[in-house]
Amino acid sequence: MRGRQQWTGWGQAQQAQQHYLVEPRYLAGGGDLRHVGEFLRASGWKHIARSSGTMLAFDSPDQMVRVAYQPPGGWQVHGAAHGHQPAWQVTLTPQTPVEIVAGLTDALTKPRSAHAPNVWAPLTEKSWSMQQGDYFVAQSPDRHAVVQYVQPGGDGSQNHWWVGAHNEHGPVWNAQATASTPLHLVQSLTTALADPEPVMRPLEHVPLSNRIRVTSVSVLPDQLGAWQQARISAARAAAWSRNWVSSRARTGAKASGYARTR
């Protein structure tokens, strides 16, 4: 059967590449680190020169948060103590899908919502089951992903969030967040975790598992580049808007101070 031809314009014809949409996303494998890194860069985060073994590291504009990827450990996100907010940390193993990592790291670049965060709401909205025993536990409908708030006892200093997924071969990835991690960040993580949208992977990065569903798609390089650029452009636009509002606020404060001194 003759395949359907695609119009590529007057330039050189492009060769469509085979990719796969993988679901559920929490079993899709790690993915491209640039999905996280380029968004942070476009959001105004400072890229830190690579140190020994570190593949990716970014500091927030206020230098209060660092996001790094260092094999074989995986992702580390550190937040410094500030005001009433104690220091916090989130670690995610290497095979954590970048789309789920980005649920957390993208939220670091955005203003907090005025609504009180609810870590469990994104899960129950997607029919995850809730259990309360020694720990608070939410489990995905297919029983392959879990979110727990672990309370070992004692003074509570060892309390933490634990998120993980497994397939028929065993554990695939996990994430741990200290109890001091801001709840809106944990909610952003669970929102990305429960998102039913599939994620795209090239053939060589599709996990060998019968617990996933895959859909083959043909993608032109320009299409893939456009989708990636749209995400980066959105981050740049949001950063520009924040900077503009901040600049106007500073200008207004200076003008008000000047008027009071007259």
VOBA-1610 file (N, C-alpha, C; in pm, whole numbers, padded with zeros to 5 digits, always signed):
BEGIN
Met+00086-00119+00000Met+00000+00000+00000Met+00089+00123+00000Arg+00059+00220-00085Arg+00138+00341-00093Arg+00108+00429+00026Gly+00216+00474+00097Gly+00196+00558+00214Gly+00151+00697+00176Arg+00087+00763+00266Arg+00038+00898+00241Arg+00156+00995+00241Gln+00166+01076+00137Gln+00274+01173+00126Gln+00236+01302+00200Gln+00335+01368+00258Gln+00311+01491+00329Gln+00377+01607+00256Trp+00306+01718+00247Trp+00359+01838+00183Trp+00467+01899+00271Thr+00584+01922+00218Thr+00695+01975+00296Thr+00739+02112+00246Gly+00660+02175+00159Gly+00697+02306+00108Gly+00795+02294-00007Trp+00853+02409-00044Trp+00942+02410-00159Trp+01085+02370-00124Gly+01114+02361+00007Gly+01249+02325+00046Gly+01275+02176+00033Gln+01386+02135+00091Gln+01425+01995+00084Gln+01325+01909+00162Ala+01286+01798+00101Ala+01189+01710+00166Ala+01248+01653+00295Gln+01165+01645+00397Gln+01207+01590+00524Gln+01163+01445+00535Gln+01240+01369+00609Gln+01208+01230+00633Gln+01135+01217+00765Ala+01013+01164+00760Ala+00937+01146+00883Ala+01007+01045+00973Gln+01005+01071+01103Gln+01067+00984+01201Gln+00960+00910+01280Gln+00988+00785+01311Gln+00892+00705+01385Gln+00907+00731+01535His+00798+00773+01597His+00793+00789+01741His+00673+00714+01795Tyr+00666+00707+01927Tyr+00557+00633+01989Tyr+00498+00713+02105Leu+00367+00718+02110Leu+00298+00774+02224Leu+00281+00663+02327Val+00330+00688+02447Val+00334+00585+02551Val+00242+00626+02666Glu+00161+00531+02710Glu+00078+00552+02828Glu+00070+00422+02909Pro+00056+00429+03040Pro+00055+00551+03120Pro+00193+00616+03125Arg+00192+00745+03141Arg+00318+00820+03134Arg+00417+00781+03243Tyr+00367+00734+03358Tyr+00459+00701+03467Tyr+00537+00573+03440Leu+00507+00502+03330Leu+00586+00385+03291Leu+00658+00407+03159Ala+00672+00534+03117Ala+00727+00564+02985Ala+00878+00574+02981Gly+00946+00568+03096Gly+01091+00583+03096Gly+01132+00729+03105Gly+01262+00752+03122Gly+01314+00884+03156Gly+01286+00996+03057Gly+01324+00979+02930Gly+01303+01083+02832Gly+01421+01179+02821Asp+01400+01288+02748Asp+01505+01385+02714Asp+01519+01488+02826Leu+01639+01499+02884Leu+01663+01593+02993Leu+01635+01737+02953Arg+01647+01769+02824Arg+01626+01906+02780Arg+01483+01952+02803His+01390+01858+02816His+01251+01895+02844His+01243+01975+02974Val+01328+01940+03069Val+01334+02013+03196Val+01430+02132+03186Gly+01551+02106+03139Gly+01656+02207+03141Gly+01628+02329+03056Glu+01579+02308+02934Glu+01556+02422+02845Glu+01442+02510+02893Phe+01344+02451+02962Phe+01236+02531+03018Phe+01289+02622+03129Leu+01376+02566+03216Leu+01434+02647+03322Leu+01520+02758+03264Arg+01599+02727+03162Arg+01684+02828+03099Arg+01598+02942+03042Ala+01490+02904+02973Ala+01402+03004+02913Ala+01328+03085+03017Ser+01315+03028+03138Ser+01246+03098+03247Ser+01338+03190+03325Gly+01462+03201+03280Gly+01555+03293+03344Gly+01644+03232+03450Trp+01643+03098+03460Trp+01731+03031+03555Trp+01874+03028+03499Lys+01970+03032+03590Lys+02111+03037+03550Lys+02168+02897+03537His+02224+02871+03418His+02289+02742+03395His+02425+02741+03464Ile+02447+02640+03547Ile+02572+02629+03623Ile+02670+02543+03544Ala+02796+02587+03538Ala+02897+02510+03467Ala+02903+02369+03523Arg+02920+02274+03435Arg+02921+02134+03477Arg+03037+02106+03571Ser+03005+02041+03680Ser+03108+01991+03771Ser+03125+01842+03745Ser+03210+01779+03818Ser+03239+01638+03796Ser+03112+01553+03808Gly+03075+01489+03699Gly+02962+01397+03699Gly+02827+01462+03683Thr+02818+01597+03689Thr+02689+01664+03679Thr+02659+01696+03533Met+02546+01646+03483Met+02510+01669+03344Met+02427+01796+03326Leu+02356+01836+03431Leu+02265+01949+03419Leu+02251+02013+03556Ala+02260+02145+03563Ala+02239+02215+03690Ala+02195+02357+03663Phe+02087+02399+03729Phe+02034+02534+03714Phe+02002+02592+03851Asp+02032+02721+03867Asp+01994+02795+03988Asp+01882+02892+03955Ser+01787+02906+04048Ser+01678+03002+04030Ser+01733+03143+04030Pro+01660+03239+03973Pro+01709+03378+03969Pro+01743+03433+04106Asp+01671+03393+04211Asp+01701+03441+04346Asp+01803+03352+04418Gln+01853+03250+04349Gln+01955+03158+04401Gln+01909+03083+04525Met+01778+03065+04539Met+01724+02992+04653Met+01698+02845+04622Val+01694+02809+04493Val+01663+02671+04453Val+01762+02627+04346Arg+01807+02504+04356Arg+01892+02445+04252Arg+01829+02315+04205Val+01827+02296+04072Val+01782+02173+04008Val+01902+02112+03938Ala+01932+01987+03966Ala+02048+01922+03905Ala+02015+01779+03868Tyr+02083+01732+03763Tyr+02075+01591+03725Tyr+02217+01537+03725Gln+02239+01434+03805Gln+02373+01377+03817Gln+02364+01225+03819Pro+02407+01159+03711Pro+02406+01012+03711Pro+02515+00959+03804Pro+02493+00841+03866Pro+02374+00757+03847Pro+02260+00790+03942Gly+02276+00892+04023Gly+02175+00921+04124Gly+02043+00973+04070Gly+02049+01055+03966Gly+01928+01111+03907Gly+01912+01258+03940Trp+01788+01300+03966Trp+01754+01439+03988Trp+01764+01475+04136Gln+01815+01595+04161Gln+01813+01652+04297Gln+01763+01796+04287Val+01663+01827+04368Val+01609+01963+04374Val+01623+02009+04518His+01697+02117+04540His+01723+02167+04675His+01667+02308+04688Gly+01594+02333+04797Gly+01545+02465+04828Gly+01606+02513+04959Ala+01660+02635+04959Ala+01722+02689+05079Ala+01615+02742+05175Ala+01649+02748+05303Ala+01558+02805+05402Ala+01539+02953+05372His+01417+03000+05392His+01387+03140+05363His+01266+03183+05445Gly+01287+03279+05535Gly+01176+03323+05619Gly+01121+03209+05702His+00989+03187+05690His+00925+03078+05763His+00937+02943+05690Gln+00994+02944+05569Gln+01007+02821+05492Gln+01140+02753+05523Pro+01138+02633+05584Pro+01265+02563+05609Pro+01323+02507+05479Ala+01448+02466+05486Ala+01511+02403+05370Ala+01435+02276+05333Trp+01439+02240+05206Trp+01368+02122+05159Trp+01446+02057+05045Gln+01407+01933+05014Gln+01478+01858+04910Gln+01386+01754+04847Val+01400+01739+04715Val+01331+01634+04641Val+01434+01560+04558Thr+01432+01427+04563Thr+01520+01346+04479Thr+01433+01256+04393Leu+01474+01240+04266Leu+01400+01156+04172Leu+01502+01070+04097Thr+01479+00941+04091Thr+01574+00850+04027Thr+01575+00870+03876Pro+01681+00820+03806Pro+01702+00855+03666Pro+01588+00823+03572Gln+01514+00715+03596Gln+01409+00677+03503Gln+01274+00744+03532Thr+01274+00845+03619Thr+01152+00924+03636Thr+01123+00998+03506Pro+01006+00981+03447Pro+00976+01051+03321Pro+00996+01202+03335Val+01062+01261+03236Val+01091+01404+03244Val+00964+01488+03252Glu+00856+01437+03198Glu+00730+01512+03205Glu+00678+01521+03348Ile+00708+01420+03428Ile+00669+01422+03570Ile+00766+01509+03649Val+00897+01499+03619Val+00994+01589+03681Val+00955+01734+03653Ala+00916+01761+03529Ala+00879+01898+03490Ala+00755+01947+03562Gly+00668+01854+03604Gly+00554+01896+03685Gly+00600+01973+03807Leu+00710+01926+03867Leu+00768+01993+03984Leu+00850+02115+03943Thr+00943+02097+03849Thr+01036+02205+03818Thr+00969+02322+03745Asp+00871+02294+03661Asp+00798+02405+03596Asp+00730+02491+03702Ala+00674+02425+03805Ala+00603+02498+03911Ala+00696+02592+03987Leu+00826+02560+03990Leu+00922+02647+04057Leu+00935+02781+03988Thr+00898+02789+03862Thr+00914+02913+03784Thr+00788+02999+03785Lys+00682+02951+03850Lys+00553+03019+03841Lys+00509+03070+03978Pro+00426+03174+03981Pro+00373+03222+04110Pro+00283+03116+04172Arg+00279+03115+04304Arg+00191+03021+04373Arg+00046+03059+04352Ser-00038+02958+04346Ser-00181+02981+04338Ser-00232+03036+04471Ala-00339+03114+04464Ala-00400+03166+04587Ala-00475+03057+04662His-00506+02948+04596His-00580+02840+04659His-00486+02753+04743Ala-00538+02702+04853Ala-00459+02612+04938Ala-00428+02484+04860Pro-00303+02438+04861Pro-00268+02317+04785Pro-00330+02191+04845Asn-00361+02096+04757Asn-00414+01967+04799Asn-00343+01860+04716Val-00249+01792+04777Val-00166+01694+04707Val-00250+01580+04650Trp-00355+01541+04722Trp-00433+01423+04685Trp-00539+01452+04578Ala-00581+01576+04565Ala-00692+01609+04474Ala-00666+01566+04329Pro-00549+01593+04271Pro-00527+01551+04131Pro-00538+01399+04113Leu-00511+01324+04220Leu-00515+01178+04211Leu-00658+01127+04221Thr-00732+01176+04319Thr-00871+01130+04334Thr-00956+01172+04215Glu-00922+01287+04155Glu-00996+01331+04035Glu-00977+01236+03918Lys-00867+01161+03920Lys-00838+01064+03813Lys-00862+00921+03861Ser-00947+00906+03964Ser-00993+00775+04013Ser-00884+00692+04079Trp-00781+00758+04133Trp-00686+00683+04214Trp-00754+00646+04346Ser-00722+00529+04400Ser-00781+00485+04526Ser-00703+00543+04642Met-00772+00572+04751Met-00711+00628+04871Met-00724+00530+04987Gln-00616+00514+05061Gln-00617+00428+05178Gln-00549+00502+05293Gln-00598+00476+05413Gln-00538+00536+05531Gln-00516+00428+05636Gly-00390+00395+05657Gly-00354+00298+05760Gly-00239+00357+05838Asp-00126+00287+05837Asp-00005+00344+05897Asp+00039+00468+05820Tyr+00015+00469+05686Tyr+00049+00581+05600Tyr-00075+00621+05520Phe-00072+00746+05470Phe-00170+00787+05371Phe-00118+00740+05235Val-00200+00666+05160Val-00156+00606+05035Val-00260+00629+04926Ala-00212+00668+04807Ala-00298+00674+04687Ala-00237+00581+04583Gln-00322+00503+04516Gln-00274+00406+04418Gln-00347+00426+04287Ser-00272+00417+04176Ser-00331+00435+04044Ser-00430+00323+04014Pro-00525+00347+03922Pro-00624+00244+03890Pro-00561+00112+03842Asp-00446+00120+03772Asp-00381-00004+03727Asp-00287-00063+03832Arg-00276+00005+03947Arg-00197-00041+04061Arg-00046-00040+04034His-00002+00037+03937His+00140+00041+03904His+00210+00168+03952Ala+00136+00260+04013Ala+00197+00382+04067Ala+00136+00412+04203Val+00218+00468+04292Val+00176+00491+04430Val+00230+00626+04478Val+00148+00693+04559Val+00192+00812+04633Val+00166+00785+04780Gln+00266+00809+04863Gln+00252+00786+05006Gln+00304+00906+05084Tyr+00239+00934+05197Tyr+00299+01024+05295Tyr+00343+00936+05412Val+00472+00922+05427Val+00530+00825+05520Val+00557+00894+05654Gln+00505+00834+05762Gln+00523+00886+05897Gln+00582+00775+05985Pro+00716+00767+05990Pro+00778+00658+06066Pro+00754+00665+06216Gly+00707+00778+06266Gly+00687+00793+06410Gly+00793+00883+06470Gly+00795+00891+06600Gly+00891+00977+06667Gly+00848+01122+06661Asp+00945+01210+06640Asp+00918+01354+06643Asp+00873+01409+06509Gly+00857+01322+06409Gly+00814+01368+06278Gly+00925+01415+06187Ser+01049+01412+06235Ser+01161+01462+06155Ser+01190+01372+06034Gln+01143+01248+06040Gln+01167+01155+05929Gln+01047+01144+05834Asn+00943+01221+05858Asn+00828+01219+05767Asn+00870+01263+05627His+00812+01199+05527His+00845+01237+05389His+00739+01187+05292Trp+00741+01244+05173Trp+00658+01197+05063Trp+00736+01094+04982Trp+00667+00991+04938Trp+00729+00889+04853Trp+00637+00861+04735Val+00692+00868+04615Val+00617+00844+04491Val+00696+00742+04410Gly+00627+00645+04351Gly+00700+00547+04273Gly+00611+00472+04176Ala+00676+00404+04081Ala+00604+00322+03983Ala+00681+00194+03958His+00607+00089+03922His+00671-00039+03891His+00594-00104+03776Asn+00663-00193+03705Asn+00599-00275+03602Asn+00622-00422+03635Glu+00602-00508+03538Glu+00614-00650+03567Glu+00757-00693+03600His+00856-00607+03568His+00996-00639+03596His+01042-00590+03733Gly+00959-00510+03798Gly+00997-00456+03928Gly+00990-00304+03931Pro+01052-00241+04032Pro+01048-00095+04042Pro+01111-00029+03920Val+01049+00081+03874Val+01098+00156+03759Val+01164+00286+03804Trp+01100+00359+03891Trp+01154+00484+03944Trp+01084+00519+04074Asn+01147+00610+04149Asn+01080+00664+04267Asn+01130+00805+04294Ala+01050+00877+04370Ala+01084+01012+04412Ala+01056+01025+04560Gln+01141+01101+04629Gln+01119+01129+04771Gln+01130+01278+04795Ala+01040+01331+04877Ala+01039+01473+04909Ala+01031+01488+05060Thr+01114+01574+05116Thr+01107+01599+05258Thr+00971+01659+05294Ala+00931+01639+05420Ala+00802+01692+05464Ala+00796+01843+05455Ser+00914+01909+05454Ser+00920+02055+05446Ser+00902+02107+05303Thr+00897+02018+05204Thr+00879+02061+05065Thr+00745+02135+05052Pro+00745+02254+04993Pro+00618+02328+04980Pro+00511+02243+04913Leu+00393+02242+04972Leu+00288+02151+04925Leu+00243+02181+04783His+00252+02307+04740His+00209+02335+04603His+00301+02268+04502Leu+00427+02245+04540Leu+00519+02174+04452Leu+00487+02025+04448Val+00454+01968+04563Val+00415+01827+04566Val+00286+01807+04487Gln+00193+01901+04498Gln+00070+01891+04421Gln+00098+01899+04271Ser+00191+01984+04230Ser+00226+01992+04089Ser+00285+01860+04040Leu+00361+01794+04127Leu+00417+01664+04093Leu+00307+01560+04076Thr+00211+01556+04168Thr+00103+01456+04157Thr+00010+01488+04041Thr-00004+01615+04007Thr-00085+01651+03890Thr-00023+01595+03764Ala+00109+01611+03749Ala+00178+01557+03632Ala+00176+01405+03632Leu+00187+01345+03750Leu+00185+01199+03763Leu+00054+01140+03714Ala-00059+01204+03751Ala-00191+01150+03719Ala-00244+01193+03583Asp-00172+01279+03514Asp-00216+01326+03382Asp-00232+01206+03288Pro-00350+01187+03229Pro-00372+01070+03142Pro-00313+01085+03002Glu-00265+01205+02967Glu-00209+01224+02833Glu-00083+01139+02814Pro-00072+01069+02702Pro+00051+00992+02676Pro+00168+01085+02650Val+00289+01032+02658Val+00409+01109+02628Val+00481+01042+02511Met+00560+01123+02439Met+00623+01073+02317Met+00766+01025+02345Arg+00799+00911+02284Arg+00933+00856+02294Arg+00976+00800+02158Pro+01104+00818+02122Pro+01155+00748+02003Pro+01163+00598+02031Leu+01170+00519+01925Leu+01164+00373+01937Leu+01265+00319+02038Glu+01389+00370+02031Glu+01494+00313+02116Glu+01475+00347+02264His+01380+00433+02296His+01355+00471+02435His+01219+00424+02486Val+01153+00336+02411Val+01027+00279+02457Val+01059+00159+02548Pro+01012+00158+02672Pro+01045+00048+02763Pro+00989-00086+02714Leu+01061-00192+02747Leu+01014-00327+02716Leu+00923-00372+02829Ser+00795-00353+02810Ser+00698-00385+02915Ser+00563-00411+02852Asn+00491-00508+02905Asn+00355-00531+02857Asn+00253-00456+02941Arg+00303-00366+03028Arg+00213-00284+03110Arg+00185-00148+03046Ile+00247-00121+02932Ile+00226+00007+02865Ile+00147-00012+02737Arg+00087+00096+02690Arg+00018+00099+02562Arg+00090+00198+02472Val+00118+00157+02349Val+00193+00245+02259Val+00114+00266+02130Thr+00127+00387+02077Thr+00066+00422+01949Thr+00174+00479+01860Ser+00192+00420+01744Ser+00296+00464+01651Ser+00251+00591+01579Val+00342+00688+01570Val+00314+00814+01498Val+00437+00851+01416Ser+00413+00909+01299Ser+00521+00960+01215Ser+00531+01110+01234Val+00650+01156+01269Val+00670+01298+01302Val+00783+01355+01218Leu+00756+01469+01154Leu+00862+01539+01082Leu+00950+01613+01181Pro+01080+01623+01153Pro+01170+01695+01244Pro+01122+01837+01275Asp+01068+01906+01175Asp+01019+02041+01198Asp+00901+02043+01294Gln+00817+01941+01286Gln+00704+01934+01378Gln+00752+01915+01521Leu+00845+01823+01538Leu+00898+01796+01671Leu+00965+01922+01727Gly+01041+01989+01642Gly+01108+02112+01685Gly+01008+02220+01721Ala+00899+02229+01647Ala+00797+02331+01674Ala+00729+02306+01809Trp+00701+02180+01840Trp+00638+02148+01968Trp+00732+02183+02084Gln+00860+02151+02067Gln+00957+02183+02171Gln+00972+02334+02186Gln+00974+02405+02073Gln+00991+02550+02076Gln+00872+02619+02139Ala+00753+02564+02120Ala+00632+02623+02180Ala+00642+02623+02332Arg+00695+02516+02387Arg+00712+02508+02533Arg+00813+02612+02581Ile+00923+02625+02508Ile+01027+02721+02546Ile+00975+02863+02530Ser+00901+02890+02423Ser+00848+03025+02401Ser+00750+03064+02511Ala+00671+02967+02558Ala+00578+02994+02668Ala+00653+03032+02794Ala+00765+02964+02820Ala+00845+02995+02938Ala+00906+03135+02927Arg+00956+03170+02809Arg+01014+03303+02789Arg+00910+03413+02806Ala+00791+03389+02752Ala+00685+03489+02762Ala+00645+03511+02908Ala+00635+03401+02984Ala+00599+03413+03125Ala+00708+03486+03204Ala+00835+03456+03171Ala+00946+03523+03240Ala+00946+03672+03208Trp+00921+03705+03081Trp+00917+03847+03043Trp+00804+03918+03116Ser+00688+03854+03128Ser+00574+03915+03196Ser+00606+03938+03343Arg+00668+03839+03409Arg+00704+03855+03550Arg+00802+03969+03569Asn+00902+03976+03480Asn+01002+04082+03491Asn+00940+04219+03469Trp+00845+04228+03376Trp+00780+04355+03347Trp+00698+04401+03467Val+00622+04309+03527Val+00541+04344+03643Val+00630+04385+03759Ser+00741+04312+03780Ser+00834+04344+03888Ser+00897+04481+03866Ser+00933+04510+03740Ser+00993+04640+03708Ser+00895+04754+03732Arg+00768+04734+03693Arg+00667+04836+03715Arg+00645+04860+03864Ala+00647+04751+03942Ala+00628+04764+04086Ala+00742+04844+04149Arg+00867+04816+04106Arg+00981+04890+04160Arg+00974+05036+04121Thr+00936+05062+03994Thr+00924+05200+03948Thr+00817+05274+04025Gly+00705+05207+04050Gly+00597+05268+04126Gly+00638+05299+04268Ala+00713+05208+04330Ala+00759+05229+04467Ala+00855+05347+04474Lys+00945+05359+04376Lys+01039+05470+04375Lys+00966+05602+04358Ala+00867+05603+04267Ala+00792+05725+04242Ala+00714+05766+04366Ser+00657+05669+04438Ser+00583+05697+04559Ser+00674+05754+04667Gly+00794+05695+04679Gly+00889+05744+04778Gly+00935+05886+04746Tyr+00954+05913+04616Tyr+00997+06047+04574Tyr+00890+06149+04607Ala+00761+06109+04583Ala+00651+06203+04608Ala+00640+06235+04756Arg+00668+06137+04843Arg+00656+06160+04986Arg+00766+06253+05039Thr+00880+06256+04969Thr+00990+06340+05016Thr+00978+06484+04971Arg+00885+06510+04883Arg+00868+06648+04834Arg+00787+06731+04932
//
